[in-house]
Each structure stands twice: as structure tokens, then as C-alpha cells.
Amino acid sequence: MAGTTSHGPISLSSEPSTGGVSQNVRILLYWKPASEAEAAIYDDLREETDYLHANLVQKAIKRATDDIDNCVDRLADGENTSKPHYDTFSIVYDKRAATYYRDKVSLATVNGRVECEYDLPDDPDGTPHGEYLLNDEYSFSTSTVHYDSEADEFYLHAVMERELDVTRPEKAEHSNVLGVDCNVDDHIAVTSTGAFVGNADYLNHQRREFEKRRASLQQTGTRSAHLTFQRIGDRFGRWSEDYLHRCSKEIVAEAKRHGCTHIAFEDLERIRERISDDKRFQQWAFRELQEQTANKAELAGIVVETVEPSYTSQQCSKCGCTLEENRDGQQFKCLDCSYSANADYNAAKNVARKLALKLQRGQKSPAGGAFCQYALKSGTMTVNATEVASDAYVSAERESTDKPTASAVGS
């Protein structure tokens, strides 16, 4: 059995006084393992906050120590980092400090239990509220309450989960792979079936606007400006997650339309090597898109895997010729066979082919039994047994009109 999760903000219509103690936990200036840190500060902190639910204190300590652990890891990797700092209100609730219902939540606060009704859309069909919150197949997991002081509203960032019995089809079943190429410019993702998903330029524009606002507020230097910066940062984070939620939903829908058993992405750790330090936001966006796609794909019984990304943008998906000169911006034209296509679409097919080869090699006999193929715009391509055995590129494209569809989604 495997668990899958989804999350998103739900507006709360009442105003519980939960207190800000959870995010003002003293941060240790020296590092200790999380268990030692909790033992060192729990008793004192509990005594100072005897009016607060004990579980909320524990969750606050865990959140702080987890953030410090992340800082230590970044320092060990040679990355710049700073001590965690919390200015905006948020507090973590699990089922010991909160009781979740489909229309309301009961929260432990400094003034006892407070019930808050959800502010739901009139027609929840097609929304995350209808898909997860009001779906009896899902149950609540540990969630977070956020306070937007500018709007004077509370939001419950709800995490929903359900149990699945997912059978991985790699060994015994025929496999059909959807390849996905992620990009920092133009479209966020392009699939091997020719679907153009999202708009990376739009996402980057929103990020730049946020950075301009942040720089202006930092120059102001007042506490009010700092708090405003924190609020708009939270809003941009929620907006970005929702945007990538819609993109990941379209990727999974594309896989289902083409009967795919697998979705292939490039390995993120290898992608990081070719993304400059000033594009860490794109690194986060790629990771978030993959994670959200994996969560949704699991619900559909589809497996998400990654492949080594070398040369996917330079290799011709038709003949295998690999030259840096094959790609010119968004256009790919093979200098050997003259195959021409959108560069990201060509790369997505190479990503799909890599996973299909990997899956076929996992079969007991590449010449027989279950077969592995990858999905294209106008059909599928089965991996050649000779190609699997020799690792030589066998011309795979046999489509006469292999051009991507002009459909941009998620924008």
C-alpha cells in the first residue's frame, strides 16, 4: 500500500486566536541533532507556554530543527545560507491538536477549542476543494494554518491523503512512456506527444515582479515593509504552487489520454549542473512540478521515473545523430538526416526513449515477452530489440507528419 498526498489553501471564516509562540521558538546558534535539541528546550518552552497545547510546542520545535538541519546540509554542500527566521504567522496542526471535518475544523488555541467553517466555492466541481476536501476517499493529514495580516484572514493549508494499492508494471506488463522535457524559457514542459504545458516566461515574469517588489521593500527598511515582504512572499509561493498544480494535472491527463504506464522526466540532480545560480527558482519549479506530477500520477496508477539527461537536447530523435549544432534556440534541425522539429519536443521524445530502453532492459528477454514503447503525437514507437541489446541507436521515427500540436495549456 502506498500513500499519496495533495495540499492547498482553504480560507477559514472565523478568527481563532492561536498565538504566535509556535514560530518564535528560540533558534539555537549551535547545531545539535533534532532529538537533543528538543530535549534541551522542550521543558523550558512548555513552562513558558503552559496555556498552549503541548503538541503545538512539539511541532514548532520540530519545524525549527528541521529548518536548521536543512541549513546545515546546505553549508555542507558549500551553499550560502542563513539562520532560519520567522516573521509571518503559521502553525502546524496534526490530529492531536485539530479535528478535521469536511465543512469545518476544530483547532486548539490559547483560548481553548475554536471551530472554523471553511469558505468554500459555491460550485466545488473541478476545484481542489471538490477533488480532495469533499472527496470521502481522502483524509486529512498534518496541515498548517497561515494568517494573512493584510487581508486579516486565516488559511488552512490542508494536506489530504489516501491509501493506494499501486502495482508497478515494469516487469510483467507492456509499458508505454510519456516523455517530458522541462524548460526555463518558453513553455514549462513539452511532452513526447506534442503537448505544450504552461508558460515558463509568464512564471518567470511573475517571479521578477515579486523580486522588484521585494527589493523596493528591503530598501525601505521598516518593520512594516519587512512584514509586507513576508506576506507577498507567502502569496507568491501559494500562487506558484497552484500554477504548477495545474500544469502537473495536464501532464497526467496527457499520459492518461495516450494510455501511458510511465512518465519520464530528466533527473533533477543532473539538470542542476546546467542551471546557473541565479536560476534557483527554476530548480525549485522543476522539483515542484515533478513532485506534484508524481502524486497525481500515483492516483492514476502511472509510474513517474527519471532518466539521465545527457544529450537529450542535441540528439536527433529520428536518426540518433548527436551534435551541439543540431539545436538553434527553439528550433532543432538534424545536420545528418535533416529532421526538423521544435527543439523541446525533440528532447521530450529522447527522454521518453531513454526510459523505454531502461524498462526494456529490465525484461528477462528484450527480444520477447512484454514490450516497451513511448508515446508520440500520432502513435507510439516500440523500442527495437537490437537497440536494447547493442545500445546502438536504431532509427525510430516512422511518422510522416511528426510535428507538435500547437496547444499551450496551464497558462
Steps between C-alpha positions, in 0.01 A plus 500: 500500500626844417382836630452801279446860600363823366482839663366849454368800688145517639373832633364493855205721579569554870801648678650260754756643739763233467793708618836553335717301739542215252704708259698694761681198634853597597743391231816335630816668372683170515386180336380190679311198370125566504431258785760669722370845411145406596614352830702814573225755452164322529457519879592869521286593202208296628522677836500840326196404293290291737188648338595348162424145389809284558485359148525848351820560694642168378410580139662844527822350632502238225443761232786713629743208533406372153575844355834509680583153368433630149734793563772263623457286188531805274814613682646150459431528125686833487184707450430837661237493772384686808332424830125430462288804582122507547296818479169391350241306695466128431447200722505125433200290605471123502201298620600533865449877494233523230185314401430517128157483340386545141345841571694626804799446725535508879833650609675502836581863589615700801130555578398138468342332200374723217288375210550662159285441196666475160433771245427275201398587141131476413579240235797286616496273192831516318674677790752354749226534765273264309780272386658449842328671796145381424614162370442227759787299355740754654577569864680791666867480589720747689409848372599862559300811591627825346394853589493774235513818710446727200170331415434408867419143397604152611575224250524129565766348277342156501689182417271221380601137460358165404630145489572340166594150394724583207662222301807608308469364146865500398570127498192310391289751304542687175630850571412823322707807590412870480816710484508849654763767434506787753616847403602830656369696199197482271279212624554344842471149359463333162392137463601234249140512374537864401313667787638837607433546871508828692692818429846529655536859377181596685614324818839670479333838441293458816816406687681812373209722605515345846877560517453867401244545776724324749800719409289813543375388841851404614625848410225649716642312797204542737345215695170565324673462163666179619167352607346600167788327323431181695130513410553546128764225509245261648245604240742449213595160637136391516433638151805317357398170658149534360632585153725193500208295636305582184799420281561164669131418467523554123810280471323211674189556287719480188649172623153358563377610156777300337473194726843550655623288789803721569598867492868580447676815623866592488688444826493824701844458655656490155286790376635715786845480345386697195288761684690803629474616861272790406235252387439315825134584461490285187663216694223526759233519228633186329506312829152617597361407157650151520376441855147619423495293180617192693224543760227530236646224283497259793126554533463395136728197538773664291867474601725807486871438445804705408773444242851631452463821295824504298462603135119492495500850350773424243400154378272450201197296606477360147850381410700542822753749365631694801650841431484827691440675169175307448321741734458870432292654778147359483559336163657157448629395157714190465814564295505133399143405400347853483222409747349826628279561805452718805816447709316427825268253327802319356657489848179364657504207257861426593404504870217255431724272296761486779248372752349255249848356444560479874172317553562263209843412637325404821302230320632145516533489122510819291403300191176362639238525773371840605597790275585860583404798289474875524212726407520743208259754361359266238560158652762303692848367430610160631860472614700286257646182652828551312525849645451366853760228463771707331427847641533627142245751373250346261296748297171514684285764333271374229245782512440704189346799682689504827440861611392616846146619551460873551330468838627695797337400828535608860566864410 
